[in-house]
């Protein structure tokens, strides 16, 4: 299969001693490109370092909603400078997380809107984190009229109706390894019913490890199981799902440009 892992975190400490091994294992199963996602300035710098070390890795820069309360003006200056690099594929991971509330909701909303506009100025697609905040994520995207570059709702956790509403705004929907869990009913329905043209696949490694490795550290090589599960749910060829989602990822993030 021709595969792309559209979202992972090889820049986290879980991979401190194993980035090279993880990249080699991914290559061995057909993973051609990997997007390593930033969640704060230091994390974004590490993602970009990996992108320059490995030709198949691309990076993103951004401040995750958990980290927005600690964000400073200096942080945004650093992210702007990093974003000029040719191996930056997107701005993110940004958005709202109302499940854990590590930053106050008003701060999350303010910084999400700010970063949407920053991404617009940089002409970059965005990687959006939306956890139990679907309506407010949608409303903020609609309110920030300066943002016109699309992107992805990562690790999608809402229903098909919400998926189609975000697609209508110009976004694609990314499905993680939890689609292999029997109780992931919403993700299963989205994977089955949404047009293949509107889907990406991701590992979110080291998190959300799919069956058959559930409970262990996730890594980009396991993206194959996400593609296989979606193909099974849709009664389609795994190679077709892998190829289509790879082409979608290249289009959204301009990975061939």
Residue, then its C-alpha position, 0 to 999 in steps of 0.5 A: x500500500x501507498x500510505x501517508x500518516x497525516x498526523x503523528x508526534x515523533x517529536x515527543x519523548x516517547x520516541x527519544x530513542x527510537x525515531x530512526x527505528x520508527x521511520x524505518x519500520x514505516x518505510x518498510x510497510x509503504x509509508x511514503x510521507x509523515x506529518x509531525x505536528x507541533x503543539x508548542x514552540x519547542x515541540x514545533x522546533x523539534x518537528x522541523x528538525x526531524x523534517x530536515x533529518x528525514x526526507x519523508x517527514x513534514x512538520x507543522x507549527x502551532x499551539x495546542x489548546x492545552x497550551x494556550x494559557x501559557x502562550x506569549x507574544x514571543x511564542x507567536x513570533x517564533x512560530x511565524x519565523x518557523x512557518x517560513x521553512x519549506x518543510x512546514x506543511x500546515x499550521x497546527x495543532x490548534x483548536x478547542x478541547x473542552x474535555x480536559x480544560x487545561x486552559x480556560x475556555x475563553x483563552x482557548x477560543x481567543x487563541x484559536x481565533x488568533x491562530x486561524x488568522x495567523x495561518x491565513x496570513x501565512x497561507x497555510x492549511x490548519x490542523x484542528x483539534x476539536x474535542x467536545x467543542x464541535x459547535x464552537x469550533x465551527x462557529x469560530x471558523x465561520x467567524x474568522x472570514x480571513x481564513x480561506x485555506x482549508x485543512x483537517x479536523x484531526x482525530x474526528x470524534x463527532x457524527x456524520x452530520x458534523x463531518x459534512x458540515x466541516x467538509x462544506x467549509x472546505x475541510x477534510x476529516x481525519x480518522x485515527x486508529x480508534x476506528x478499529x475499536x468496536x465501540x467507536x461507533x461515531x468514527x465507524x459511521x463517518x469512515x463508512x459514509x463520508x466520501x473517500x475524497x474527504x478522508x485522511x488517515x492518521x496514527x496520532x502516535x504515540x497515542x490511539x494505537x489501533x488493534x492489533x497493538x492496542x495498549x502499546x505505543x503507537x507509531x507511523x507503521x501502524x497506519x496500515x491498520x487504519x487503512x485496512x479497517x476503513x477499507x473493510x468497513x466500506x467494502x473497498x480495496x485497502x490499496x484504494x483507501x490508502x492511495x486515495x487518502x494519501x492523495x487527499x493528504x498531499x492535496x490538503x497540505x500541498x506536499x508535492x508543491 
